[in-house]
Amino acid sequence: MKDIEIKSIGLMSGTSLDGLDVCHCTFKRTGGKWAFTLDCARGYSYPDDYRYKLGTGAQNMSAYEYVAFHSEYGFFLGERVKEFMEEFGVKPDIISSHGHTIFHEPHKKIMYQIGDGAAIAAVTRVPVVSDFRRLDIMLGGQGAPLVPIGDRFLFGEYDFCLNIGGFSNISFQKGDKRVAFDISPVNYVINHYCRQIGLEFDRDGLIARKGVVCQPLLDALNNMDFYKQEGPKSLGREWVEKFVYPLIESYDLSLEDRLRTFYEHAAMQVAAVVKANAEKTCPTLLITGGGALNVFLIERISELSGADVVIPDKKIIEYKEAIIFALLGALYMADEPSCLSSVTGAPFDNIGGMLFKI
């Protein structure tokens, strides 16, 4: 296996709808081991109409409207990347786009990542790889999570890698296999209720900190069937809308108590996974994603899990998923798998993605 160097731009748009993350990384594979440098990164907010369409609006579109928005959003991504390249003076070998998850029902072999990679390539004139989940799902896997390959190659010194975005997901090494799965919804639910009072999120957990736990609701949340399933398993907005919102709203609670109870639920689920899989008394737990900036949530996870919580540099917190998607582009170029069967449940590792090249 020869040594290589690949410059890659990664695009990430998560279910929390807080915007588009873009980063440029230089990846080097030396002696079979990958290392990276984060060269530059920035975030782009979504216009209000995009936030709506990428949230629930797309579900109500006609087939024609949906395809049209797939193209429109692809050109939006392409224009942002073009701006990014001009601002920072970078020219990557590959652009790797996550797209935005609209449908994710792997048990039905249904998924869709909106944001046409061909449009990105047309605008930027750079090769683009996108649609990473489809092959894995067609093989019978979950198509998610995709981040664990990056956890293994780039952050392998930590016992657990936890990302907290719209949903929380975790990965860790078990013998010679990387194990990973979604744990629970987090910011997808928190932000949903904050928007009802005109806020985009609960800064530092200040609203939740004022509330008290509703024990019956907490017990009901913790007893949902998903938490009894063995991995590989993944979550999507469909599950939240069908099961979580109705359950929470069946209790007449203030916003403070509603959020406080949900924070406890999210923290308890993380703690349960860490405790069940820890091989030492105080494992290291790397936390990234927007939830890593939520002071109160991190306090609860730290106390309940007993782990040595590590909050990295803010750039890593904010852009870790974009960095790993940049890595997926590099892996595609290197002809190495990006979907791990031990994570997704597919019959074998596979190289996901569709390439668009001028």
C-alpha positions in Angstrom: 0.0 0.0 0.0 1.7 3.1 -1.2 1.8 6.4 0.7 -0.6 9.1 -0.6 -1.7 12.7 0.0 -5.2 13.8 -0.8 -6.8 17.3 -0.4 -10.5 17.0 0.2 -13.4 19.3 1.0 -16.1 17.8 3.3 -19.7 19.1 3.4 -22.0 18.2 6.3 -25.6 19.1 6.9 -27.2 17.5 10.0 -30.7 16.9 11.2 -30.5 19.7 13.7 -30.8 22.1 10.7 -28.2 24.6 12.1 -26.6 25.0 8.7 -24.0 23.7 6.4 -20.4 22.9 7.6 -17.6 23.1 5.1 -14.0 22.2 5.7 -10.8 21.6 3.6 -8.4 18.9 4.9 -5.1 17.4 3.8 -5.0 13.7 4.4 -1.9 11.6 4.3 -1.7 7.8 4.4 1.7 6.7 5.5 2.5 3.1 6.2 -1.2 2.3 6.0 -2.1 4.9 8.7 -4.2 8.0 8.0 -3.5 11.4 9.5 -5.1 14.8 8.8 -4.6 18.5 8.9 -7.7 20.8 9.1 -6.6 23.6 6.8 -9.7 25.8 7.0 -13.4 25.6 7.8 -16.5 27.7 8.1 -20.3 27.3 8.5 -23.1 28.7 6.4 -26.6 29.3 7.7 -29.7 28.3 5.8 -32.3 30.7 4.6 -35.6 30.2 6.5 -37.3 28.5 3.5 -34.5 26.0 3.2 -34.6 25.2 6.9 -38.3 24.5 6.5 -37.9 22.4 3.3 -35.0 20.4 4.7 -36.9 19.8 7.9 -40.5 18.7 7.2 -41.4 20.6 4.1 -39.9 18.1 1.6 -42.2 15.4 2.9 -45.2 17.3 1.5 -43.8 18.1 -1.9 -44.9 16.5 -5.1 -42.5 14.2 -6.9 -41.7 17.0 -9.4 -41.2 19.6 -6.6 -38.9 17.2 -4.7 -36.7 16.5 -7.7 -36.6 20.2 -8.5 -35.5 21.0 -4.9 -32.9 18.2 -5.0 -31.3 20.1 -8.0 -31.8 23.5 -6.4 -30.2 22.5 -3.1 -27.3 20.9 -5.0 -26.6 24.2 -6.7 -26.9 26.0 -3.3 -24.2 23.6 -2.0 -22.1 24.2 -5.1 -22.2 27.9 -4.7 -21.3 27.8 -1.1 -18.3 25.5 -1.9 -17.2 27.8 -4.7 -17.3 30.8 -2.3 -15.4 28.8 0.3 -12.7 27.8 -2.3 -12.3 31.5 -3.4 -12.2 32.8 0.2 -9.5 30.4 1.4 -7.7 30.0 -1.9 -8.0 26.2 -1.9 -8.4 23.7 -4.8 -9.2 20.2 -3.5 -8.7 16.9 -5.3 -12.2 15.8 -4.3 -15.4 17.3 -2.8 -17.3 14.9 -0.5 -20.9 15.8 0.2 -23.1 14.3 2.9 -26.2 15.9 1.4 -29.2 16.3 3.8 -31.2 13.3 5.0 -34.9 13.5 4.1 -35.9 9.9 4.3 -34.2 7.2 6.3 -36.1 3.9 6.7 -33.5 1.2 6.1 -35.9 -1.6 7.0 -37.8 -0.6 3.9 -34.7 0.0 1.9 -35.7 3.6 1.6 -33.3 6.5 2.0 -32.7 9.8 0.3 -29.9 12.3 0.7 -31.0 15.5 -1.0 -28.5 17.8 -2.8 -27.5 16.7 -6.2 -23.8 16.0 -6.4 -23.8 16.6 -10.2 -24.9 20.2 -9.5 -22.0 20.7 -7.1 -19.5 19.4 -9.7 -21.1 21.6 -12.3 -20.6 24.8 -10.2 -17.1 24.0 -8.8 -15.6 22.0 -11.7 -14.1 19.7 -9.1 -14.9 15.9 -8.8 -17.7 15.3 -6.3 -18.6 12.1 -4.5 -22.0 12.0 -2.8 -24.9 9.6 -1.8 -22.7 7.5 0.5 -25.5 5.5 2.2 -27.5 4.0 -0.6 -25.3 1.0 -1.5 -25.1 -0.1 2.2 -28.9 0.1 2.6 -29.5 -1.9 -0.6 -27.1 -4.5 0.8 -29.3 -4.8 3.9 -27.4 -2.5 6.2 -28.5 0.6 8.0 -26.4 3.0 5.9 -25.5 4.7 9.1 -23.6 5.8 11.0 -20.8 6.7 8.6 -18.6 8.6 11.1 -17.1 5.5 12.8 -14.5 4.9 10.0 -13.1 8.4 10.8 -13.2 7.7 14.5 -11.1 4.6 13.9 -8.6 6.3 11.6 -8.4 9.8 13.0 -9.5 9.6 16.7 -8.6 6.1 17.7 -6.8 7.1 20.9 -10.1 7.6 22.7 -12.1 4.7 24.2 -15.4 6.2 23.0 -16.3 8.8 20.4 -19.6 10.4 21.0 -21.2 12.9 18.6 -24.2 14.9 19.7 -26.1 16.6 16.9 -29.7 16.1 16.0 -29.2 12.6 17.3 -26.4 11.1 19.4 -24.2 8.4 18.0 -21.3 6.6 19.5 -18.4 4.4 18.2 -15.8 2.3 20.0 -13.4 -0.6 19.3 -14.5 -4.0 20.4 -11.7 -6.5 19.6 -10.7 -6.0 16.0 -14.1 -4.5 15.0 -15.4 -0.9 15.2 -18.9 -0.9 16.8 -21.2 2.0 16.4 -24.9 3.0 16.5 -27.3 5.8 17.1 -28.2 6.2 20.8 -31.1 8.7 21.0 -32.5 11.9 19.6 -31.0 15.0 21.2 -30.8 18.4 19.5 -33.5 17.4 17.0 -36.0 17.3 19.9 -34.5 20.2 22.0 -34.4 22.6 19.1 -37.9 21.6 18.0 -39.3 22.8 21.4 -37.1 25.9 21.6 -38.4 27.1 18.2 -41.8 27.2 19.7 -40.7 30.2 21.8 -38.6 31.8 19.0 -35.2 30.3 19.9 -33.1 28.1 17.7 -31.6 26.2 20.6 -31.2 26.1 24.4 -27.9 27.9 24.9 -25.7 26.2 27.5 -28.9 24.3 28.6 -30.1 27.3 30.6 -33.8 26.6 30.0 -33.5 23.0 30.9 -31.5 23.8 34.1 -34.5 25.7 35.4 -36.8 22.7 35.1 -37.4 19.6 37.1 -37.5 16.0 36.0 -41.0 14.4 35.4 -40.3 10.9 36.5 -43.2 9.2 34.7 -42.2 10.8 31.4 -38.6 9.9 31.9 -39.5 6.3 32.6 -41.7 6.2 29.5 -39.0 7.6 27.3 -36.4 5.2 28.7 -38.7 2.3 28.1 -39.2 2.9 24.4 -38.6 -0.2 22.3 -35.7 1.2 20.3 -33.5 1.2 23.5 -34.1 -2.5 23.9 -32.7 -3.3 20.4 -29.2 -4.6 19.9 -27.1 -2.7 17.3 -26.5 -2.1 14.5 -29.4 0.4 14.7 -30.0 3.9 13.5 -32.6 6.7 14.0 -34.4 9.2 11.7 -36.8 12.0 12.1 -39.7 9.6 11.2 -39.2 7.7 14.5 -39.1 11.0 16.5 -42.3 12.3 14.9 -44.2 9.1 15.3 -43.2 8.1 18.8 -41.2 10.8 20.8 -43.2 13.9 20.2 -46.6 12.3 21.0 -45.2 10.8 24.1 -43.7 14.0 25.4 -46.8 16.0 24.6 -49.1 13.5 26.4 -47.7 15.1 29.6 -48.9 18.6 30.4 -45.5 20.2 31.3 -43.8 23.6 31.1 -41.1 24.0 28.5 -38.5 24.0 31.3 -39.7 20.7 32.8 -40.1 19.1 29.3 -36.5 20.0 28.4 -35.1 19.0 31.8 -36.7 15.6 31.5 -35.5 15.1 28.0 -31.9 16.1 28.9 -32.0 13.5 31.6 -33.2 10.9 29.2 -30.5 11.7 26.6 -27.8 11.7 29.2 -29.0 8.4 30.8 -29.0 6.7 27.4 -25.4 7.8 26.7 -24.3 6.7 30.2 -26.0 3.3 29.8 -24.0 2.6 26.6 -20.7 3.7 28.1 -21.1 1.7 31.2 -22.2 -1.4 29.3 -19.2 -1.3 27.1 -16.4 0.2 29.2 -13.3 -2.0 29.6 -11.9 0.2 32.4 -13.2 2.2 35.3 -12.8 5.7 33.9 -12.8 5.4 30.1 -12.1 8.4 27.9 -15.2 9.8 26.1 -14.5 12.3 23.3 -17.6 14.4 22.7 -18.1 16.5 19.5 -21.0 18.0 17.6 -23.1 21.0 18.7 -24.2 19.2 21.9 -20.6 19.4 23.2 -21.2 23.1 23.7 -24.2 22.5 25.8 -22.8 22.9 29.3 -25.7 21.4 31.2 -26.0 18.4 29.0 -22.3 17.6 29.3 -22.5 18.0 33.1 -25.3 15.4 33.2 -23.4 13.0 30.8 -20.2 13.3 32.8 -21.9 12.7 36.1 -24.1 9.7 35.0 -21.5 8.0 32.9 -18.5 8.3 35.2 -16.3 8.7 32.1 -13.3 11.1 31.6 -15.1 13.5 29.3 -12.9 15.2 26.7 -14.1 18.3 24.9 -11.6 19.0 22.0 -10.7 22.2 20.3 -13.8 24.2 19.1 -12.9 23.6 15.5 -13.0 19.9 16.0 -16.3 20.1 18.0 -18.0 22.1 15.2 -16.4 20.4 12.2 -15.6 16.8 13.1 -18.4 15.4 10.9 -17.4 17.6 8.0 -13.8 16.4 8.5 -14.8 12.8 8.4 -16.9 13.3 5.3 -13.8 14.9 3.7 -12.0 11.6 4.8 -14.7 9.6 3.0 -13.9 11.4 -0.2 -10.2 10.6 0.4 -11.1 6.9 1.0 -13.1 6.9 -2.2 -10.1 8.1 -4.1 -7.9 5.5 -2.4 -10.4 2.7 -3.2 -10.9 1.9 0.5 -14.2 1.1 2.2 -16.1 3.8 4.0 -19.1 1.7 5.3 -18.1 -0.8 7.9 -20.3 -3.9 8.1 -19.6 -4.2 11.8 -21.3 -0.8 12.2 -24.2 -0.9 9.6 -25.1 -4.6 9.7 -24.4 -5.0 6.0 -22.9 -8.4 4.9 -19.6 -6.8 4.1 -17.6 -3.6 4.1 -18.4 -1.5 1.0 -17.4 1.7 -0.8 -20.4 3.9 -0.9 -20.9 7.0 -3.0 -21.5 8.2 -6.6 -18.8 10.1 -8.4 -19.5 13.1 -10.7 -16.5 14.3 -12.6 -16.0 16.8 -15.4 
